[in-house]
Amino acid sequence: MASSVMTPAVGIVERMADAVLRGDFDGALALIAPDAVDHSALPGAPTGHEGWRQKWAALGAQAAQIRTTVEQRVTTGDTVATRYALRDAATGEPIGFALDMLRVRGGQIVEHWGLPLPLPLPAAAGSTN
């Protein structure tokens, strides 16, 4: 993992991500403002916390197939950007990367942008090429 300076914003982002990975959606949502804007919401998803919950549930089925490593984290002011390396959990083969950028204000995440995981995953697609 790339080193990063621990700022209050980084701490909030890391606590939220850890809670999501543990399946503690309520704990993660406590770190997200009720009116936070997710610029990367699922198509047709509701706004607010329910939209975040639906996204995490949808990604949860694939999470077991992916090993995620923080490769780089850049912080400027109240914004934290993270680049993740994604590997097939079974083989260790690289399958892509993901990017997240979150803005934190008043101890809560208030805005999110992200590039989604590569879909479908090689193992899920059944490809033998």
Buried (B, 14 or more C-beta within 10 A) or exposed (E): EEEBEEBEBBBBBBBBBEBBEEEEBEBBBEBBBEEBBBEEBBEEBEEBBEBBBBBBEEBEEBBEBBBBEBBBBEBEEBBBBBBBBBBBBEEEEEBBBBBBBBBBBEEBBBBBBBBEBEEEBBBEEEEEE
